[in-house]
Amino acid sequence: MALLDLFRRRPAKPTGLPHPAHCDFVAIDFETANETRGSACAVGVTQVRDGQVAAEGSTLINPETYFNPYCSAVNGITEADVRGAPTLPDLWPALSALLEGQLVVAHNASFDMSVLRNTAARYGLSGGPGFDVLCTYRMARATWPGLPSYSLGYVAPALGIAFEPHQVGDDARACALLALTICRALGVGGLHEAMAAHHFWPGRLTPDSYLPFHGSPSLTTVDGREDADSDHPLYGKSICFTGTLASMVRRDAMERVTAVGCDFKNSVSKNLDYLVIGDGDFVQFADGWRTGKLEKALSWRDAGAKIEIIPEKDFLQLLLS
């Protein structure tokens, strides 16, 4: 059976946007009938080839279980809607063929992968697909730090992507367009480059296991280079960051300060020289918002420590001196 033959297909709409040339993936979105992850009642898919939407479609799924009224209120799908719809075992061969060997993209991928795995397990389905996984929720957070929300219903319209939330075909398409927008924002040709830019690694689903989409370990203390220019104003100092940086991601900040001989710290102590407040959160700080690191620095200062608390723009001036 051809790919998507079991899905209610619609013509792929042109995006009207420049596309990353080497971007191939499948975006997927599930809806559930109730609060359990084994109750998939709809699935939407969007195929992207060479950075353009190539095919898309969706289908209702008869979950053969009860419908929670709250879930129906959110996704608009009721028990009556799925009468006569295929079950997941009916869809399994086509869905497995569609996903096998692909980079599969979802917004809050842990949810959609859990729905796929748990619904398949409920039916005892075996011989499922193996594929890599990317989460656009976490990638969006890393690409546009400081947004009020990273739900698909907020971040997609904020970036000019129009869709109807919780309409399963629209959700998959919006997720695909968000992935392409992330590539354009980072100036990269594909999603593997985008992941590398943010120090993420793809998850991996196989018939026997699941490794979630994940990032690099939390940054801890990294000593500055001793062979750096000793005349640099940050040489021999120690620095810690709090809030969202507007100029660079935190790992880039670590690499740049240690390159000039400054120790990078992930926590505040009485011996810290600088605590940098990210300009991405400047307004919140100005309104009295405090992070744990800032509270701790203020406490140490009250006790006589000489910690200098500076905004990101002052840090950049020091770094570029």
C-alpha positions in Angstrom: 0.0 0.0 0.0 1.4 3.4 -1.0 2.3 6.0 1.7 -0.6 8.0 3.0 -3.2 5.9 1.1 -5.0 5.3 4.4 -5.1 9.0 5.2 -7.6 11.6 4.2 -5.2 13.5 2.0 -5.3 17.1 0.8 -3.0 18.9 -1.7 0.2 20.3 -0.1 -0.1 24.1 0.0 3.0 26.1 -1.0 4.5 27.9 2.0 5.6 31.0 0.0 8.8 31.0 2.0 12.4 30.2 1.2 13.3 26.7 2.1 16.3 24.9 3.5 17.6 22.9 0.6 18.5 19.7 2.5 15.6 19.4 4.9 13.7 16.0 4.7 11.5 14.9 7.5 8.0 13.8 8.6 6.0 15.9 11.1 3.4 14.0 13.1 0.7 14.9 15.6 -1.7 12.6 17.6 -4.9 13.4 19.5 -6.1 11.2 22.3 -9.6 10.1 23.3 -8.9 10.3 27.0 -6.2 11.0 29.5 -4.3 7.8 28.8 -1.5 7.8 26.2 -2.8 4.5 24.7 -6.0 6.1 23.3 -4.9 7.7 19.9 -8.1 8.9 18.1 -6.5 10.8 15.3 -3.2 11.3 13.6 -1.9 13.9 11.1 1.2 13.8 9.1 3.1 16.2 6.9 6.0 15.1 4.6 8.8 17.6 3.8 11.2 16.9 1.0 14.0 19.3 0.1 12.7 21.9 2.5 9.2 22.0 1.0 5.9 20.4 2.0 5.5 17.4 -0.3 2.4 15.7 1.1 0.1 15.9 4.1 -3.0 14.2 5.4 -4.9 13.0 8.5 -7.3 10.3 9.6 -9.5 9.7 12.6 -8.7 6.5 14.5 -11.2 4.3 16.4 -9.4 3.9 19.7 -11.9 1.2 20.9 -11.9 2.8 24.3 -13.8 5.5 26.2 -13.8 9.3 25.4 -13.1 11.7 28.1 -15.4 14.8 27.7 -12.5 17.1 28.4 -10.4 15.7 25.7 -13.3 15.9 23.3 -13.8 19.6 24.2 -10.1 20.3 23.4 -9.8 18.3 20.1 -13.4 18.3 19.0 -13.4 14.5 18.4 -16.2 12.4 19.9 -17.0 8.7 20.0 -19.6 9.2 17.3 -17.0 10.7 15.0 -14.7 7.6 15.0 -17.4 5.0 14.3 -16.3 3.2 11.2 -12.8 4.8 11.4 -9.7 2.5 11.1 -8.1 1.2 14.2 -4.4 1.6 14.8 -3.8 -2.1 13.7 -5.5 -1.1 10.4 -3.1 1.8 10.0 0.0 0.1 11.3 1.5 -1.1 8.0 1.1 2.3 6.3 2.1 4.3 9.3 5.2 2.1 9.9 6.3 2.5 6.2 5.8 6.2 6.4 8.0 6.7 9.5 10.6 4.0 8.9 14.1 5.5 8.7 12.9 9.1 8.8 13.6 12.1 11.0 10.2 12.4 12.7 9.3 15.8 14.1 6.7 16.6 16.7 5.8 19.5 18.9 6.3 18.2 22.5 7.6 15.0 20.9 7.6 13.1 24.3 3.8 13.2 24.2 3.4 12.0 20.6 6.0 9.3 20.9 4.3 8.1 24.1 0.9 8.0 22.3 2.4 6.0 19.4 4.2 3.5 21.7 1.4 3.1 24.2 -1.4 2.6 21.7 0.8 0.1 19.7 1.5 -1.7 23.0 -2.1 -1.9 23.9 -2.8 -3.8 20.7 0.4 -5.9 21.0 1.7 -4.5 17.7 5.2 -5.6 16.8 7.7 -5.0 14.0 7.1 -1.2 14.2 9.3 1.5 12.6 12.7 2.7 13.6 13.4 6.4 13.3 15.0 9.5 14.8 13.0 12.1 16.7 13.2 15.9 17.0 11.1 18.1 19.3 10.1 21.5 17.9 8.9 22.7 21.3 12.4 22.4 22.7 14.1 23.7 19.6 11.8 26.7 19.5 12.7 27.5 23.2 16.4 27.4 22.3 15.9 29.4 19.1 13.7 32.2 20.4 14.5 32.5 24.2 12.2 34.8 26.2 8.9 34.1 24.4 5.9 34.1 26.8 4.9 30.6 25.6 6.2 27.8 23.4 2.8 26.0 22.9 2.2 25.5 19.2 -0.9 27.6 19.5 1.2 30.6 20.6 4.6 30.2 18.9 3.3 29.3 15.4 1.0 32.4 15.0 3.8 34.5 16.6 6.0 33.5 13.7 3.4 34.0 11.0 2.2 30.4 10.7 -1.6 30.3 10.6 -3.5 27.2 11.7 -6.3 25.9 13.8 -4.9 24.4 17.1 -5.9 20.8 17.9 -7.0 20.1 14.3 -4.8 17.2 13.8 -3.8 17.8 10.2 -3.2 21.5 10.9 -1.1 20.7 13.9 1.2 18.5 11.9 1.5 21.1 9.1 2.2 23.9 11.6 4.9 21.7 13.3 6.5 21.1 9.9 6.5 24.8 9.1 7.9 25.7 12.5 10.8 23.2 11.9 11.5 24.9 8.6 11.3 28.4 10.3 13.8 27.2 12.9 16.3 26.3 10.1 15.8 29.6 8.4 16.3 31.5 11.7 19.5 29.7 12.4 20.7 30.0 8.8 21.2 26.3 8.4 20.3 23.9 5.6 18.7 21.1 7.6 17.4 20.0 11.0 20.5 18.0 12.0 22.5 21.3 11.6 19.9 23.1 13.6 20.2 20.5 16.4 23.9 20.8 16.4 23.7 24.6 16.7 21.8 24.2 20.0 23.7 21.1 21.2 20.7 18.8 20.9 20.8 15.2 19.8 17.9 13.4 18.1 15.9 10.8 20.0 15.5 7.3 18.6 12.5 5.0 18.6 12.9 1.4 17.6 10.6 -1.6 18.0 12.3 -2.4 21.3 13.4 0.9 22.8 13.0 4.7 23.0 15.6 7.3 23.7 14.1 10.8 24.0 15.2 13.9 22.2 17.9 15.3 24.4 20.4 18.1 24.9 23.9 18.4 26.2 24.5 17.9 30.0 24.0 21.0 32.1 26.9 23.4 32.0 29.0 23.4 35.2 32.2 25.1 36.2 34.7 25.5 33.3 38.1 27.0 34.0 39.4 29.8 31.8 42.4 29.3 29.6 45.6 30.2 31.3 47.4 31.0 28.0 44.9 33.8 27.2 45.8 37.5 27.1 46.5 38.4 30.7 45.6 42.1 29.9 42.0 41.2 29.0 39.6 42.7 31.7 38.0 39.3 32.3 41.3 37.3 32.6 41.5 35.6 36.0 38.0 36.6 36.9 34.9 34.4 37.4 31.5 34.9 35.9 28.0 33.5 36.1 24.9 34.2 34.1 21.3 34.4 35.1 18.2 35.0 32.9 18.0 34.7 29.2 20.8 36.1 27.1 19.7 38.0 24.1 23.1 38.0 22.3 24.1 34.3 22.4 23.1 30.9 23.9 24.6 30.0 27.3 27.1 27.5 25.9 28.5 30.1 23.5 28.9 32.5 26.4 30.8 29.8 28.3 33.1 29.2 25.3 33.8 32.9 24.8 34.6 33.7 28.4 36.8 30.8 29.0 38.7 31.6 25.8 39.8 35.0 27.3 40.9 33.3 30.6 37.7 33.8 32.6 36.3 31.0 34.8 32.7 30.1 33.9 30.5 29.3 36.9 27.1 27.7 37.0 26.3 28.8 40.5 26.9 31.8 42.7 29.4 31.8 45.6 31.0 34.6 47.7 34.1 34.5 45.5 32.3 35.2 42.2 33.4 38.4 40.4 30.5 39.0 38.0 26.9 38.0 37.8 25.5 38.8 34.3 21.7 39.5 34.0 20.5 38.5 30.5 18.9 41.3 28.5 16.3 38.9 27.3 14.7 39.2 30.8 15.6 42.8 31.5 12.0 44.0 31.7 11.1 41.3 34.2 14.2 42.2 36.3 13.3 45.9 36.2 9.8 45.0 37.5 11.3 43.3 40.5 11.5 39.7 39.3 14.4 37.8 40.8 16.1 34.5 40.0 17.6 32.3 42.6 21.1 33.2 41.4 20.3 36.9 41.7 18.9 36.5 45.2 22.0 34.6 46.3 24.3 37.2 44.8 22.4 40.0 46.7 22.6 38.0 49.9 26.4 37.6 49.5 26.8 41.3 48.7 25.0 42.1 51.9 27.5 39.9 53.7 30.4 41.8 52.3 31.2 39.9 49.1 32.4 42.0 46.1 30.2 40.4 43.4 29.5 42.9 40.6 26.0 42.5 39.1 26.0 43.7 35.5 23.6 43.7 32.5 24.4 41.8 29.4 25.4 44.9 27.4 28.1 45.7 30.0 29.3 42.1 29.8 29.6 42.4 26.0 31.6 45.5 26.4 34.0 43.7 28.8 34.2 40.7 26.5 35.0 42.7 23.4 37.6 45.0 25.1 
